[in-house]
Amino acid sequence: MDITRKADLRTVQGPAERFTGQVTVTGQFQHPAPSRVSGAIVHFAPGARTAWHTHPAGQTLIVTEGVGWTQIEGGPKLEFHAGDILWCPAEHKHWHGATQHDAMTHIAIQEAIGGSPVTWLEKVSDEDYLAPVAMK
């Protein structure tokens, strides 16, 4: 058993080519095979978001604070809140982030297939980001 203590978790800035706005990534982990699971705690300042991306085995997001938006390409933009759990199926192009006025933090969990847990794509346009939220 291995325990990483909170005091030992490293926080880094989310790379500008993968995120728009102020994003920090804390406690990023990916264990050696046979494990395929990786994850991190990701904090988005208001207005911050991921670029479009896919996951070969899908992604689970556990929202711990705030309010966010997410969208699968071609689908409605949805709002989520602290306490919600999101599932994005494998190979679905999507994005997620904070709302325009609220910060958001989630724990992201995904599996690597072929050595990678994610394929990063283009940035989300302001038009897509600011589109109306679907009522659901």
NORFEN-V919292 format. One record per run of one state. SS is the DSSP state (~ for helix, > for strand, _ for the rest). FROM is the first residue (numbers start at 1). TO is the last residue. If there is no record, write none. Layout:
SS_FROM_TO / SS_FROM_TO
//
This chain:
__1_5 / ~_6_8 / __9_10 / >_11_13 / __14_18 / >_19_20 / __21_22 / >_23_30 / __31_36 / >_37_44 / __45_48 / >_49_50 / __51_52 / >_53_54 / __55_58 / >_59_72 / __73_77 / >_78_81 / __82_84 / >_85_88 / __89_93 / >_94_98 / __99_103 / >_104_111 / __112_112 / >_113_113 / __114_115 / >_116_116 / __117_118 / >_119_120 / __121_125 / ~_126_129 / __130_136
//
